[in-house]
Amino acid sequence: MGLHKITFLPGGERVAVKDNATLMEAAEKAGLYLNSLCGGEGVCGRCRVQVTGGKAKADKHSIGFLSKEELSEGYVLACQTVVKTNMEVIISPESRMEAEQIVMGGVVVDYSQPEKIFVSKVSADPLSLFEPLAQKLYLELNEPSSEDNTADSDRIMRELRRRTDYQTYERSLRCLQGLASKLRDNSWKVTATIAKHGEHWRILQIEPGDTSDQNYGLAIDVGTATVVAQLVHLKSGNVLGVAGSHNLQARYGEDVISRMVFACEKEGGLNALHGAIVEVINNLIKTLADEKGIGVEKITAIVSAGNTTMSHLLLGLTPCSIRMDPYVPTAHSFPQIKAAEINININPEGILETVANVASYVGGDIVSGVLACGIADQPQTKALIDVGTNGEIVIGNNDWMVCCSASAGPAFEGGGISCGMRATRGAIQRIEINNGKVLYQTIGKTKPRGICGSGLIDCIYELVRNRFIDQEGKFNVSTNHERIIEKDGELEFIVAYSQEADAGEDLTIKESDMSNLIRSKAAVFAAIKSLSDYVGLSFSEIETFYVAGGFGSYLNVTKAIAIGLLPDIDPGRISFIGNSSLMGARMALLSCYAFERTIKIANGMTNIELSNYPPFMDEYVAALFLPHTNLKLFPSVDYWQRER
Amino acid sequence: MGLHKITFLPGGERVAVKDNATLMEAAEKAGLYLNSLCGGEGVCGRCRVQVTGGKAKADKHSIGFLSKEELSEGYVLACQTVVKTNMEVIISPESRMEAEQIVMGGVVVDYSQPEKIFVSKVSADPLSLFEPLAQKLYLELNEPSSEDNTADSDRIMRELRRRTDYQTYERSLRCLQGLASKLRDNSWKVTATIAKHGEHWRILQIEPGDTSDQNYGLAIDVGTATVVAQLVHLKSGNVLGVAGSHNLQARYGEDVISRMVFACEKEGGLNALHGAIVEVINNLIKTLADEKGIGVEKITAIVSAGNTTMSHLLLGLTPCSIRMDPYVPTAHSFPQIKAAEINININPEGILETVANVASYVGGDIVSGVLACGIADQPQTKALIDVGTNGEIVIGNNDWMVCCSASAGPAFEGGGISCGMRATRGAIQRIEINNGKVLYQTIGKTKPRGICGSGLIDCIYELVRNRFIDQEGKFNVSTNHERIIEKDGELEFIVAYSQEADAGEDLTIKESDMSNLIRSKAAVFAAIKSLSDYVGLSFSEIETFYVAGGFGSYLNVTKAIAIGLLPDIDPGRISFIGNSSLMGARMALLSCYAFERTIKIANGMTNIELSNYPPFMDEYVAALFLPHTNLKLFPSVDYWQRER
């Protein structure tokens, strides 16, 4: 009855919650966000915590996820455990989304340092013309006279037309209200904020005096797992800062599908998910604005890029029909809105543009990525490969583009892998195994907490090369290496011993992890192969392969080829570009031509539904081998330097 | 101390007001709106009421406006009288803006009967193409399939493009939210409301099923004195009803200038005036919607036309710079807004367009009038003369147009004339005097309460013709007619004896009234003459003169010529068109081509500032005679059938 006090360790956070609240809810109240793949359904086992004070009993659900030893030590699943007494609870690092990780999220997307205005290495004019979506122009107007007594707002538009190439200006009512005294009180010296709106420009506000230097924008990559925002000075194009955050929607489900289910089947689910992403973005805005000491009202434009579901949830649109055949979203392109319409805290007249998508599973993040790597702007045929829970592939040039999406699973983002983690602080991102000795490097150079995508790729490669696993991913027990052990009836390889790790136990790769990784890489490769076959091109006819994804700040391309994730071509033709979605969003923010191009890219791309393309399944099965069952596809790969 | 009860007669309305409230405030609280030219400053003497119970004393201000007899009978000025006791107060008909008049207001604007879709007698295509600003289209969409899995909103736009000539559609975020289930729950049968927005069309809302017949719009003439709204069925173009109301802004000042002063010099003045006109419009909307049994959410578009100050006040824009040299308004053209932005109660996504103005004293009402009479559409040169407190003149054709505005005073609207009144129920609108016998006709065929513009014109003419006044407007005492009497040292002519009238006293025209009327007609004629001279045209070169204004439903053109108000041309070339502002607003509502034309008309018209045009004052002085000092200008006018 009544309230119970819960203390969380190691941080010591304390909260009081009502009788029958879950430990998951208590943790949220304490500002601690627990991992959850399933959205609190008790079916993923990610939210395990250890109860060290008070009474708690693991329920039926939990028992399947916990070893006898763990049960005896008081481990429970937080989402399934109801609070009946005061309690003390230890949250292990694996279960926690740490604030520290959130802040450091930016490190891994390669934008930690302020950058000069975007340079798209491959884009031609006019995309790279600097013409931000929102601009501030300082105007010194002539005072009216009997000879020149045009209306105040016409006087402003006349000056804007003189100063810019644009003839038509729309005005909001709010910018007209109070205008007369604003002009007269400030000797006809004011600053107009104008923003691109469709084919026109719109006057958003008139400020007294010269504020043209105080104009900021945000490029935001709204990822399922991570949200990253860049603060950009719109007058210069300089990136002033970057901040990253876990997507708080993870409270309601870790992956896109479980969030769609939550949105569509839970009462108020859509609002909760919409509210969560708005909260994340507002937090990032506050972080960046505070850090740089600028008022949020000086932020006048946002470009957001995300997958189709994320864009829908951001705008409060239901994603329900996205997950059901024939996979139809509410919208492919989105209207420009005032950020305030969805309660995002920037200038009340500030605009938000959402990058258009191609289809339910090829979203604005991919369109933004295509913009960033310039595929749509040149006659040479190139490809973009975005490896995530869905692997999306684009092949094309300035004449045509095709794309597809394959469900690859979250393995390369650390999901479904026992020691997998996202590419954040403490993740092992590089591994070498020489003579049975394991060398690794972590993000942030801290103790290892898990292994991220690039580390997993390295790991597979090194395990095969060292003959610890065979080409199907099965362990060679015959090697008798001390790092290969059996636990709970399954073989595993110790990457880092518990004493080296921050996780309290050995970091290992299990045989089942290996299966997951091979299935993931097979799906991605099969998608690349199917799409290139579909358009009748061999890999050699595709000039460059751009690879995007949350692997880490680093990707060993040669090893990615060697495990059969990427096609076996000259590694020099493969370019790892990191967060291309964020890069494209910034380009669109800084160039209205680039923004317009995103719409053309989205409209011009043909989506191939792999589920309706029979050869895909054969390709997938053929790719369930390291590097591939058809070794002719990987002529350069030779794990053991054999004679051919 | 405390509250005092006030009873108003003859209606018996009762209210309780605080100590020291004014009787004017008490009347407002009772829903009774008193005449006030000065905005409650005690300087116009219009709000006289008789206190028959309780204590009240006429203050210094009031004494100058009330005769000894009136003072002894308890008359006071309501705006200057403070409540100290319970009171009983009689509001005389002259002082009251009656609800009855308000409802009947429509009668006088010639739109009492539902009409078919507008017919502009002179306009050529494409203005008369029926293409309402807001339209509802019933759509039966194909259900999505794997072969046709475009997004929901793209599916709608595709169908709209197929059904209309418009290729680009904007969408509001609100119309996308909830769209997916709306389509699926209604078997893909929905109705889209689209509205013209600049060069594009905008999807305002998607409704389940077929609601295409339930789409209504409003044309509103926002006059300084009277606001008139027509409810239009947007599918057929039929006018379903009309409602008129006094402009409640009169609480704060009867004429444009006093309202500008109120807006600019009183704290909160602008908000009060803005709120008052919004209240009027919402009342009219409610009246019309209730009368026709339709929900206000089915009203999707409004076109409002008013003078520059009225349009500014409607939109909450300060009119302060309009009244000061060089007479610069905030805006000539206005953005389309959601009616909800200014709290007008129609569909929350419904649009409001405000007709553009030419200059501070040539407003959207004139632009709307020019649209209605088709001046801008034909090669023949024509003129529009709008007689009101400001007389506005337009001369031109489809190639050029000039306009001007002259301060004529409110005489022809009944202002500043002792028995003058607006053209509402009880107003004498026609007068004939034969052999000393006065025949008249009132609006609504009721007892006379005063004389409106057309009656005053008749009256002047008949008085001259019967030699009761001379050509300077002075009474001929030598006639010794019983209707010419002297009162308070001034001569006056009895139009209706007290026993015939509803006003309790004789309705008379005084010598000072005659001076006011002559000054008014002189200003209007001088403006016509100056403007035609300015463009180098004689009256004979102007094919048609359209005359608009609140004279009544009737105007005797021959008599208007004979008193020198209108040029002496063939009366057949003069066309009285009544409320052309409302007519034009309806045209714009029903044809987006017509609406676009209003913008071109406003932009294309050259305004001549008469205050900067020296010949105007000479013309004015020359016109202070009946019909004119230069009789050559009025060759056909011969009051007494003299030999020439």
HADDOCK unambig.tbl for C-alpha pairs under 7 A between the chains (distance, minus, plus):
assign (segid A and resid 144 and name CA) (segid B and resid 326 and name CA) 6.79 0.50 0.50
assign (segid A and resid 145 and name CA) (segid B and resid 326 and name CA) 5.48 0.50 0.50
assign (segid A and resid 146 and name CA) (segid B and resid 326 and name CA) 4.96 0.50 0.50
assign (segid A and resid 149 and name CA) (segid B and resid 326 and name CA) 6.07 0.50 0.50
assign (segid A and resid 149 and name CA) (segid B and resid 327 and name CA) 6.87 0.50 0.50
assign (segid A and resid 149 and name CA) (segid B and resid 328 and name CA) 5.62 0.50 0.50
assign (segid A and resid 150 and name CA) (segid B and resid 328 and name CA) 6.33 0.50 0.50
assign (segid A and resid 151 and name CA) (segid B and resid 328 and name CA) 5.25 0.50 0.50
assign (segid A and resid 151 and name CA) (segid B and resid 329 and name CA) 4.96 0.50 0.50
assign (segid A and resid 151 and name CA) (segid B and resid 330 and name CA) 5.25 0.50 0.50
assign (segid A and resid 151 and name CA) (segid B and resid 331 and name CA) 4.90 0.50 0.50
assign (segid A and resid 151 and name CA) (segid B and resid 332 and name CA) 5.82 0.50 0.50
assign (segid A and resid 152 and name CA) (segid B and resid 328 and name CA) 6.86 0.50 0.50
assign (segid A and resid 152 and name CA) (segid B and resid 329 and name CA) 6.36 0.50 0.50
assign (segid A and resid 152 and name CA) (segid B and resid 330 and name CA) 4.64 0.50 0.50
assign (segid A and resid 152 and name CA) (segid B and resid 331 and name CA) 5.93 0.50 0.50
assign (segid A and resid 153 and name CA) (segid B and resid 330 and name CA) 5.85 0.50 0.50
assign (segid A and resid 153 and name CA) (segid B and resid 331 and name CA) 5.30 0.50 0.50
assign (segid A and resid 154 and name CA) (segid B and resid 331 and name CA) 6.47 0.50 0.50
assign (segid A and resid 170 and name CA) (segid B and resid 335 and name CA) 6.97 0.50 0.50
assign (segid A and resid 171 and name CA) (segid B and resid 335 and name CA) 5.98 0.50 0.50
assign (segid A and resid 172 and name CA) (segid B and resid 335 and name CA) 6.52 0.50 0.50
assign (segid A and resid 173 and name CA) (segid B and resid 335 and name CA) 6.55 0.50 0.50
assign (segid A and resid 173 and name CA) (segid B and resid 337 and name CA) 6.96 0.50 0.50
assign (segid A and resid 176 and name CA) (segid B and resid 317 and name CA) 6.91 0.50 0.50
assign (segid A and resid 177 and name CA) (segid B and resid 316 and name CA) 6.44 0.50 0.50
assign (segid A and resid 177 and name CA) (segid B and resid 317 and name CA) 5.11 0.50 0.50
assign (segid A and resid 178 and name CA) (segid B and resid 317 and name CA) 6.61 0.50 0.50
assign (segid A and resid 178 and name CA) (segid B and resid 318 and name CA) 6.78 0.50 0.50
assign (segid A and resid 179 and name CA) (segid B and resid 330 and name CA) 6.87 0.50 0.50
assign (segid A and resid 180 and name CA) (segid B and resid 318 and name CA) 6.93 0.50 0.50
assign (segid A and resid 180 and name CA) (segid B and resid 330 and name CA) 5.79 0.50 0.50
assign (segid A and resid 316 and name CA) (segid B and resid 177 and name CA) 6.43 0.50 0.50
assign (segid A and resid 317 and name CA) (segid B and resid 176 and name CA) 6.90 0.50 0.50
assign (segid A and resid 317 and name CA) (segid B and resid 177 and name CA) 5.10 0.50 0.50
assign (segid A and resid 317 and name CA) (segid B and resid 178 and name CA) 6.61 0.50 0.50
assign (segid A and resid 318 and name CA) (segid B and resid 178 and name CA) 6.77 0.50 0.50
assign (segid A and resid 318 and name CA) (segid B and resid 180 and name CA) 6.92 0.50 0.50
assign (segid A and resid 326 and name CA) (segid B and resid 144 and name CA) 6.76 0.50 0.50
assign (segid A and resid 326 and name CA) (segid B and resid 145 and name CA) 5.46 0.50 0.50
assign (segid A and resid 326 and name CA) (segid B and resid 146 and name CA) 4.98 0.50 0.50
assign (segid A and resid 326 and name CA) (segid B and resid 149 and name CA) 6.07 0.50 0.50
assign (segid A and resid 327 and name CA) (segid B and resid 149 and name CA) 6.86 0.50 0.50
assign (segid A and resid 328 and name CA) (segid B and resid 149 and name CA) 5.61 0.50 0.50
assign (segid A and resid 328 and name CA) (segid B and resid 150 and name CA) 6.33 0.50 0.50
assign (segid A and resid 328 and name CA) (segid B and resid 151 and name CA) 5.24 0.50 0.50
assign (segid A and resid 328 and name CA) (segid B and resid 152 and name CA) 6.85 0.50 0.50
assign (segid A and resid 329 and name CA) (segid B and resid 151 and name CA) 4.94 0.50 0.50
assign (segid A and resid 329 and name CA) (segid B and resid 152 and name CA) 6.35 0.50 0.50
assign (segid A and resid 330 and name CA) (segid B and resid 151 and name CA) 5.26 0.50 0.50
assign (segid A and resid 330 and name CA) (segid B and resid 152 and name CA) 4.62 0.50 0.50
assign (segid A and resid 330 and name CA) (segid B and resid 153 and name CA) 5.83 0.50 0.50
assign (segid A and resid 330 and name CA) (segid B and resid 179 and name CA) 6.87 0.50 0.50
assign (segid A and resid 330 and name CA) (segid B and resid 180 and name CA) 5.78 0.50 0.50
assign (segid A and resid 331 and name CA) (segid B and resid 151 and name CA) 4.91 0.50 0.50
assign (segid A and resid 331 and name CA) (segid B and resid 152 and name CA) 5.94 0.50 0.50
assign (segid A and resid 331 and name CA) (segid B and resid 153 and name CA) 5.31 0.50 0.50
assign (segid A and resid 331 and name CA) (segid B and resid 154 and name CA) 6.46 0.50 0.50
assign (segid A and resid 332 and name CA) (segid B and resid 151 and name CA) 5.83 0.50 0.50
assign (segid A and resid 335 and name CA) (segid B and resid 170 and name CA) 6.97 0.50 0.50
assign (segid A and resid 335 and name CA) (segid B and resid 171 and name CA) 5.97 0.50 0.50
assign (segid A and resid 335 and name CA) (segid B and resid 172 and name CA) 6.52 0.50 0.50
assign (segid A and resid 335 and name CA) (segid B and resid 173 and name CA) 6.55 0.50 0.50
assign (segid A and resid 337 and name CA) (segid B and resid 173 and name CA) 6.96 0.50 0.50
